[in-house]
Amino acid sequence: MQRLDPEVLGAHLGRLLRTASALCDSRESAEDLVQETVARILARPRWIRGGDELAYLTQALRNTFVTSTRTAARRPRAVTPLEDLDSADPRTGARPEDAVITGQVFPAIARLPEPFRLALVAVDIAGLSYGEAARVLGAPEATIATRLYRARQRVARELDPERFGAARSKGCQHHDNDAPAFRGRAIEGNK
């Protein structure tokens, strides 16, 4: 066991923010989640088994997300209609591919059932290997692979229902390489 060095947190903030963005419904919520996670980690000394800081930080982020979601579920909410929200993000103007990911893919990921969403976020967003994701999520590696495949298929169907609906009605089976192009940048070299 080794002690988590607080100086290491800065090196992983980008990956934690990407992970949180996939879990949360807005960039602001994702930033709040990362900030709350870091505050909890810094509140007391932490010990890590095996020295895998990213896996530990991702698990801490997930635990903070689950805790805050449960807490929020117990509080009354004010509902704002979607029509009243402005989803334009001026920061994505220079990189339109980020606007597509932010505007379409992340909401599709957020609507996945929790086991699928967590597997997809751990591997495709946070960049964990299947083995690391299995340790963080407390599931066998084969289960992570299955959840990841199904999560990708659901997101792909949601983003392009005509393509996947028509092929399914013809009896075709889709493979991982049929998933949309958004995966390419997020998961390069993570398997």
C-alpha positions in Angstrom: 0.0 0.0 0.0 1.2 3.5 -0.8 -0.1 6.9 0.2 -1.9 8.9 -2.5 0.2 12.0 -3.2 -2.1 15.0 -3.4 0.2 16.4 -6.1 -0.9 13.6 -8.4 -4.4 14.8 -8.6 -3.6 17.6 -11.0 -2.3 15.1 -13.6 -5.6 13.3 -13.6 -8.1 16.2 -13.5 -8.7 16.1 -17.3 -9.7 12.5 -17.3 -11.8 12.9 -14.2 -13.6 15.8 -15.9 -14.3 13.7 -19.0 -15.6 10.8 -16.8 -17.8 13.2 -14.8 -19.1 14.7 -18.0 -20.4 11.4 -19.2 -22.0 10.7 -15.8 -23.6 14.1 -15.4 -26.2 16.0 -17.4 -24.2 19.3 -17.7 -20.7 20.5 -17.8 -21.3 22.5 -14.6 -22.5 19.4 -12.8 -19.5 17.5 -14.0 -17.1 20.2 -12.7 -19.0 20.2 -9.4 -18.6 16.5 -9.1 -14.9 16.6 -9.8 -14.5 19.4 -7.3 -16.4 17.5 -4.6 -14.5 14.3 -5.3 -11.1 16.1 -5.0 -12.3 17.9 -1.8 -13.2 14.5 -0.3 -9.9 13.0 -1.3 -7.9 15.9 0.1 -9.9 15.9 3.4 -7.9 13.0 4.8 -4.9 10.8 3.8 -5.7 8.1 1.3 -3.9 4.8 0.8 -3.8 3.0 -2.5 -3.3 -0.7 -3.1 -1.1 -1.5 -6.1 -0.3 2.2 -6.9 -3.0 2.6 -9.5 -4.0 6.2 -8.9 -6.3 6.7 -11.8 -8.4 3.6 -10.9 -8.6 4.8 -7.3 -9.6 8.3 -8.4 -12.2 7.0 -10.9 -13.7 4.8 -8.1 -13.8 7.8 -5.8 -15.5 9.9 -8.5 -18.1 7.1 -9.1 -18.8 6.8 -5.4 -19.2 10.6 -5.0 -21.6 10.5 -8.0 -23.7 7.7 -6.6 -23.8 9.4 -3.1 -24.8 12.8 -4.6 -27.4 11.1 -6.9 -29.0 9.4 -3.9 -29.0 12.5 -1.8 -30.5 14.6 -4.7 -33.2 12.0 -5.2 -34.4 12.6 -1.6 -34.7 16.4 -2.2 -37.6 18.1 -3.9 -36.8 19.4 -7.4 -37.9 22.4 -9.5 -38.6 21.3 -13.0 -37.5 23.4 -16.0 -38.9 22.5 -19.4 -36.2 21.7 -22.0 -37.5 24.5 -24.2 -36.4 27.0 -21.6 -32.8 25.8 -21.6 -30.1 27.2 -23.9 -27.8 24.3 -24.8 -25.3 26.4 -26.9 -21.8 26.2 -25.5 -19.6 29.0 -26.9 -16.5 27.1 -26.0 -17.2 24.4 -28.6 -17.4 26.9 -31.5 -13.7 26.3 -32.6 -14.1 22.5 -32.5 -17.4 21.4 -33.9 -16.7 17.7 -33.2 -16.7 18.5 -29.5 -20.1 20.2 -29.9 -21.5 17.0 -31.4 -20.1 14.9 -28.7 -21.3 17.2 -26.0 -24.7 17.8 -27.5 -25.6 14.3 -28.6 -23.3 11.6 -27.3 -23.0 12.6 -23.7 -26.8 12.9 -23.2 -27.3 9.5 -24.9 -24.7 8.1 -22.5 -26.4 9.7 -19.5 -29.7 8.0 -20.4 -28.1 4.5 -20.3 -28.9 2.2 -17.4 -26.3 2.7 -14.7 -24.3 -0.6 -15.2 -23.9 0.1 -18.9 -23.2 3.8 -18.4 -20.5 3.2 -15.8 -18.8 0.6 -18.0 -18.8 2.9 -21.0 -17.6 5.9 -19.0 -14.8 3.9 -17.3 -13.4 2.5 -20.6 -14.3 5.0 -23.3 -14.2 8.2 -21.4 -11.8 7.7 -18.5 -9.5 5.5 -20.6 -9.3 2.6 -18.2 -8.5 -0.9 -19.5 -11.1 -3.6 -19.2 -9.2 -5.0 -16.2 -9.0 -1.7 -14.5 -12.7 -1.0 -15.1 -13.5 -4.4 -13.7 -11.6 -3.7 -10.5 -13.1 -0.2 -10.1 -16.7 -1.3 -10.8 -16.4 -4.6 -8.9 -17.4 -6.8 -11.8 -15.7 -9.5 -13.8 -13.8 -8.4 -16.9 -16.1 -10.4 -19.1 -19.1 -8.6 -17.6 -17.5 -5.2 -18.3 -16.8 -6.2 -22.0 -20.5 -7.3 -22.4 -21.9 -4.1 -20.7 -19.5 -2.0 -22.8 -20.7 -3.7 -26.1 -24.3 -3.3 -25.2 -23.9 0.3 -24.1 -22.1 1.2 -27.3 -24.9 -0.5 -29.3 -27.6 1.4 -27.4 -25.9 4.8 -27.9 -25.3 4.0 -31.6 -29.0 3.1 -32.0 -30.1 6.3 -30.3 -27.8 8.4 -32.4 -28.7 6.7 -35.7 -32.0 4.8 -35.3 -32.7 4.5 -39.0 -29.4 2.7 -39.7 -29.7 0.3 -36.7 -33.5 -0.1 -37.0 -33.4 -1.0 -40.7 -30.5 -3.4 -40.3 -32.1 -5.1 -37.3 -35.4 -5.6 -39.2 -33.4 -7.4 -41.9 -31.9 -9.8 -39.4 -28.4 -8.4 -39.5 -26.1 -8.5 -36.5 -23.9 -5.6 -35.6 -20.4 -5.8 -34.4 -18.3 -3.4 -32.4 -16.9 -1.9 -35.7 -20.4 -0.8 -36.6 -20.6 1.7 -33.8 -20.5 5.4 -34.8 -17.3 7.4 -35.3 -17.5 9.1 -31.9 -15.7 6.2 -30.3 -12.5 6.6 -32.3 -11.1 9.6 -30.4 -12.3 8.6 -27.0 -10.9 5.0 -26.8 -7.8 4.9 -28.9 -5.4 2.4 -27.4 -7.5 1.5 -24.4 -8.1 -2.1 -25.0 
